[in-house]
Amino acid sequence: MSIPKQIECINLRGKSHPLFGSVLKYAREECGLRSLTVELLQAPTNENGGLAIARATAVFVDSEGVERTYSDLGEASPGSLTPQMRSCVTRMASTRGKGRALRDGCGISVALFEEMHEESADDEPAYERGRPVKADSVKQPTGKALANKPFCKWEGCGVELTQAEAGKSWSRFKKPFCHQHFTEMEHKLATHTAV
């Protein structure tokens, strides 16, 4: 399902991502949200790298009284948050889990803005600053704006990279790879597999 027009979005790297608060409001008003609960499965510690994991459960009731339950996980660590949000790891894991459960219940396939990995202050801005916009008003980048963006060159990937990711990968392999494929290339080199 595309993003309903009444849901506010943020443009992140040229793609619209719904905002949690707007999806929550939509779930209550349009989708029959009855309850939304969260359970912390893993608290952030030094031993687990500061990773918090939360399970959220959303219960919806349709117009015929049929109950539907959706559950999903949310995770967050200091590395997946902006410097300003790094003290809010548990809260962000909760928000991401709730957002995923709500998206499932409302039939929204696009990841929420809050689910996205946020770049550090040294990278390019993660989203266009300013007021959230309605989903149908976001323009996709074209021309020079699109040509200047680095993408993972791993066959079939094409994930947009931050300048830091592209630079790190380029200095090591002379090709831009996302974090996952950079790690895979490192592993292949370490095990002497031909690349």
N, C-alpha and C positions, 0 to 999 in steps of 0.2 A: 504494500500500500504506500502511496506517496504521502507526503506530509500534509495533513489537513490544513487548510488556509488560515484557520483561526489560531494555529500554534505559532508562537514566536520562535525564530531561529537566529543563529549566529553563522556567519560565513567563515568557515575554517578552510583555508587553502583552496578556495574556490568552490566549496560544497556546503550546502545548507545543513545545519545540524540543529534539531529542536532543543529548546531549553527545558530543563527538568520541571521547573515551576509551571510552565505553560502546558506541558504534557500532563502533569498532575491535575491541573484545572480541567483540561479536556477529558481526562479519565473520569473525574467526578461528574462533570456536567453532561457528557455525551456517551460514555461507555458503561456506566453503571458501577463504578468503583464503590465497593462496600467497605473494604478494609485493606490496610497496607501495613505489614509488620516486617521487622528486621531482627535478625539474630546474628551476633558477632561470632564467627567461627574461629577466627585467629586474630589476636591482638598483635599490633606491631611491637617487635622486640629487636634488640641488636642481633640476636642469633638468627632471626629470619629476614634480616635485611630491612626491617621496618615495614614488612608487608602485612597489611590488614586485609582480611577477607570477611565479607558479610553476605548472608543469604537473606533475600527479601522475598516476601510472599504477598501477592496481590489477589484479592478475591473480588470478582465482578458478578453482578446479578443482572441478567438481561430483562427485557420487558415482559417475558413470559415466566419470570421467576426462576429461571435456570441459572445455577451457580457455576462459575468457571474460576479455577484457581491457577495462577501462574507463579512460578518461583524461579529465581535466577540468582547468580552470584555477582558480587561486585568486589573488585580488588583495587588497592591503591598502595603505593610506596612512595617514599620521598622522590625517587627518580621519575615518577610519572606525574608529578605535580609542579606547578610554578613555585618559585621561592616563597611567595607570599602564602601559599596554601600548604606548605610542607609540615606545618604543625597540626594540620587537620586531616591526617591520613585516615583515621577510623571513620570520621564523618564522610569523607569522600568515597570510601569503600561502600558505606551504607547508601549514599546517594546514587552511586553507579548501579548497585544491585537493585534498588527500588526503580530506577529508570529503566533497566532492562526488563523487569517484571511488568512495569506499566506499558512499555512498548509492545511486549508480547500480547498483553490484554487488549490493547487498542489497535493492534494490527499495523504498527509503524515499524518498518524495517530499517530505517536510517538510525544510526547510533546517535545518542544524545551528545550535545556539546560536552557535558560533564564526564562522559565516558571516554573522551579522547585523551590521548597522551599529550600533555601540555609541554611545550618547549621551554628550555631555560631562557633566562634573560639575555644570554649571549647569542641566541639564535634569532632567526627572523621572527617577527610577531606572529603568533599562532592564529589570530583572527583579526578581522578588520575592527579596529577600536570603535566604540560608539554604541549607540542604542541598538537593541535587538530589532530585527526586521521580520516581517511576515514572510513565510516560506516562498510565496510566489513572486517576491520582489527582488530576490538575490540574483545578480548577474554572474555568470560563469566567466573566468578569465579567458581572453582570446589574444591573438597576436603576440606582441612582445612580452606581455605579462605571463603568458603560458610558456613561451619559448625559453624564458629565463629560469624556470623552475626545474630543479633536478629531480629525476625519477630513478628508481631502482632499475638497473639494466638486466637483472636476473630474468631469464625467459619466463614469461607468464606472470611476472610480479607487477611492475609498474607503479609501486607505491611512491607517493611524493616524499622526498627527503628534506630534512632541514639542511641548512648550509653546513652545519657541523658534521652531520652524518655523511654528506657528500664529500666533504673535505677529508675526513678520516679515511673513508673508503678509497678515495682517489689516491691519497698518498701511499696507501698499502697495495692496492691492486690496479691502479690506473683505470678504474671503472667505478661508477657510483652504485653502491648496494645499500639496501635497507639493513637495519640492525640484524635481523634474522639471517639474511643471506651473507652479510659480512661475517657473522659467527660461523656459518656453514663453510665459507671459504677458508677461514682460519682453521677449522677442524680438518678440512681436506688437506691443507698444507701440513698440518701437524701429523697427520697419519700417512703422508706421502702418497695420497691418491692423486692421480693425474687430473688436472683441471683444464 
